[in-house]
Each structure stands twice: as structure tokens, then as C-alpha cells.
Amino acid sequence: MNSEITLHEYRLAYPNSAGIPTITQRGLIGPIMLRQRRKAVRSARRRAARERILAGGANALAWIWRRLTASAEPLGAPHVRAIRN
């Protein structure tokens, strides 16, 4: 039979026996979560900015390549045949 209890259950049963309070009891869980959220937002903004910069360079190179390799007639242009009377 398993009679072990979790730290949370123990502290609920014996609230004055803990020498060091948990981060929830100290009121630190909110600021810690807020800090993690802000770090995630900053990281996402940096990643998006980096992707925009890299995409801009790639788009410029693709545009130059398309202009250099473009034929007189666009590749997807439909073939039109003159109708003779």
C-alpha cells in the first residue's frame, strides 16, 4: 500500500510545518509567469523581425533572377491563333 503524499498535500495538512514557503505561498507565481510571457513575446518579435529581413533579401534576389531570365513572352501566356476569313 502506497502511503506517500505529495508536497502540496503535506503542506495543506500541516501548514505551519514548512520552513520555506512555496512560490505560490510567497506570491511569486504571478511575477514569474508574467516574466516568462514577456520573454516569449520578445523572442517572437525578434524571430519575426529576423524572418522579415531574410525574406526581404530572398525576395530581392528572386526579383532580380526573374528579370534576368524573363523571356519576351511570359511562360503562362495563352497561344492565340489568328482567325482567317
C-alpha positions in Angstrom: 0.0 0.0 0.0 1.4 3.4 -1.1 1.0 5.9 1.8 3.2 8.7 0.2 1.6 12.1 -0.1 2.7 15.0 -2.3 4.4 18.1 -1.0 1.2 20.0 -1.8 -0.9 17.6 0.2 1.6 17.7 3.1 1.6 21.4 3.3 -2.2 21.6 3.2 -2.3 19.1 6.1 0.5 20.8 8.1 0.6 24.5 7.1 2.9 25.7 9.9 5.5 22.9 9.5 7.1 24.2 6.3 10.3 26.2 6.9 10.4 27.5 3.3 7.1 28.6 1.7 6.3 27.6 -1.8 6.4 30.2 -4.6 2.6 30.2 -4.6 2.6 30.9 -0.9 5.2 33.7 -1.3 3.1 35.3 -4.1 5.8 34.8 -6.7 4.0 32.7 -9.2 2.3 35.7 -10.9 5.5 37.7 -11.5 7.3 34.6 -12.7 4.6 33.7 -15.2 4.5 37.4 -16.3 8.3 37.4 -16.9 8.0 34.2 -18.9 5.2 35.6 -21.0 7.2 38.8 -21.7 10.3 36.8 -22.7 8.2 34.7 -25.1 6.7 37.8 -26.7 10.2 39.4 -27.1 11.5 36.2 -28.6 8.6 36.0 -31.1 9.1 39.7 -32.1 12.9 39.1 -32.7 12.2 36.0 -34.7 9.6 37.8 -36.8 11.9 40.7 -37.5 14.7 38.3 -38.4 12.4 36.4 -40.8 11.3 39.7 -42.4 14.9 40.7 -43.0 15.8 37.4 -44.5 12.7 37.2 -46.6 13.4 40.7 -48.0 16.8 39.7 -49.2 15.5 36.5 -50.7 12.6 38.4 -52.4 15.1 40.9 -53.9 17.3 38.1 -55.3 14.2 36.3 -56.7 13.0 39.5 -58.4 16.5 40.1 -60.0 16.6 36.5 -61.2 13.1 36.7 -62.7 14.0 39.9 -64.5 17.3 38.4 -65.9 15.7 35.2 -67.0 12.4 36.6 -68.4 11.6 35.8 -72.0 9.9 38.2 -74.3 6.7 36.3 -74.0 5.5 35.3 -70.5 5.6 31.5 -69.9 1.9 31.2 -69.0 0.6 33.3 -71.9 -2.1 31.5 -73.9 -1.3 30.8 -77.5 -3.6 33.0 -79.7 -4.1 32.0 -83.3 -5.4 34.5 -85.9 -8.7 33.6 -87.4 -8.7 33.8 -91.2 -11.8 34.7 -93.2 
